[in-house]
Structure formats: C-alpha cells, structure tokens
C-alpha cells in the first residue's frame, strides 16, 4: 500500500470565505460555512489511477491551509469504500455510489476504446463495444475493419474504470473466459501496440493517458463511439457516452475537515489540478 502523509492541521482563513460563497458551496457545506476554524486529520483511500491527482490535490490543500494533515492510502488491491465504512479512511475515491455513504462528484473521466493504429476500423457503436468485449464479435472484419481476430485486453476486476465500463455497456459479469487482463494503462497501451496480425488487440482506459499516447506518436488510435470522438468537451457535455464520474465518498455524518477538503476540490485551484487529468465539472450556481 502506498501511504503518503502530510502532517499539519486545517485552518479555514477568511480568504476562503468568498470562494465558498462564489461557487455556491456555502449551502452545500453548511458546517464549513458556519465554522471559521477546523482542525484534525483525514485519510483519502483509493485503488485506481487517480493517485497522482489526489496526491497533488492534498498537497495543494495543505499548502493553502498550513496546519492540515492529509494521509493518502493507496493500494490496487484495497477496497476504499470498505475502509471508509470501517473508519480507517475519511474519503474513498471511486466511480460509483454506495447507499450507506454520501457521494460527491468532483470530475468526469472519459473511457477510451483503444486499438492499434493499423486497425482501420472507422468507428464503433456502444452496442458493438459491448459485443466485442463480451466475445460476440471475434473478427474486426465484422465491423468494417481488417481481416484479423479480436484480442480483448480486460482491466482488473476491482478497477473503477472496469466497473463503469461494464455498467455503460450493459455487460456486467459477461467477460469471456480466458481473456487477458492488463493492470496498468501503460501496459495496456504497449500490449495493443505490440500485438500483430493475425490478431488485433483492443482495450479501454482513461481518456487522458489515451490522448497522451496519441499526441506523443504512440501507434494507437481511439475509436469514435456512436459517431462521437472521445475528447474532453464531448465527455463533459455527455455526447460521448463512455464516461465515469470521479466520486468522493464519505460517511453521512457532518465532518468540517472533510467538507473543507471537498470545498477545496471545487475551488478554482482544486479544479485546475483535477482538470490536468480528468474533466473538471462546472461548479458555478445554476442560473435558474
């Protein structure tokens, strides 16, 4: 388990107060709004690719609030939600809600369908994505692509992105037997690149590393889904359907320190950090 501790305590200065009002968070986090000073420590638990973002967010939060202490608990095999329920963590970073916990969405993450650059399949529908990853489609020629067999590269069963991908495609629990599982985004990309005919590999991963691979000249391409390109704007406005929420789950009891951290995640500084990898959400109050 990766454990990153930043030992300080939290002090909400008057400079943060206009921010809470300006973003409409005063109503969302009343205990923070009512208190000018809070203190203590908290832990954020996760098991997915969000580590770098929340480590940076925690450091920035502590820098803005010099007495804050945030502990980052990260393990690919852990169950963050259960850690929160057991009182071993304050927040869980996940992609789905839990009825026993309070969920706050802080971003969107697009899910890119990635193939080798030589795979000339032009596009794919959401139903075809489900058919490919459930084993119904076994040749790319069935989708207008090359005369090569489909090699499905799955993601680990406890990964947030796998749960969201299965939910979006309606294929929960229908992974074909014997499918190769790749843990990291980097390995998934390298396996797609290194798979040669008569096989053509396909996998899915977070949009940011997928776009970075394309930008840096890696021999992969991202398939449009239902005629929509996987890009930050299309993920944000929902035109690109393969996306997952990035959620923070906490116990339902009020906790000023946790609420202050969530408020900071919604601040311009927090959303700038989040937007480096994910898609920041609009935090401005509704006009109606």
Helices and strands as residue ranges (DSSP letters): E 2-6, H 14-22, H 25-28, H 30-34, E 41-46, H 51-64, E 69-74, H 80-85, E 91-94, E 102-116, E 123-124, H 126-134, G 140-143, E 149-154, H 160-169, E 180-181, H 185-194, E 199-206, H 207-215, E 220-222, E 224-225, H 232-236, E 243-250, H 256-266, H 268-275, E 279-280
